[in-house]
Amino acid sequence: MSKILSMQLSNKSTKPVFTTITPANKQIKCLFDTGVDMPVWCGSKDI
């Protein structure tokens, strides 16, 4: 059984970026992984 996740991409970026809210009510911006070979973290370690 497969599921589909649908998120609205930001129109403020040329990259596939979306925003979500954590259970602690913090807003985080996410870069959708489009299949790169190595994951890269591009934000603050405090987030």
N, C-alpha and C positions, 0 to 999 in steps of 0.2 A: 504494500500500500504506500503510495507516494503522497507527499503533501506539497503545497505551493505556498511560498512565503512572498508576500507582495509588500514592498516598501516604496514610498515616494522618494525619488532621488532629488537632491538639492539642485535648484536651477542657478545657484551661485557658484558652481564649480564645473569645470570641464571633466573632472574625474567622477566615477560612480560613488558619490557620497550620500549617506542618509543619516538622519538623526533619530535617536531612540531615548527613552526614559528608563532609568534603572528603578528597581524596587524602592531604593532610598530617595526617589524623586530627583535624581540628578540627570541632566541632559548630557548625552555624549554623542559626538559626531563619529560616524563609522565610515571607513573606506571599504567598499565591497571588493573582496579578493577575486580578481578576474583570471586567476590561474598562474600566477607567478611561481617561480621555483623556490624562492626564499622569502619568508614573511619578514616584513619590516615594520617596526613600531616608530611612528613619527610624532608622538605626542609627549606630554609630560609624564614622568613616572608617578606623579602625585594623583593623577586622574584614576 
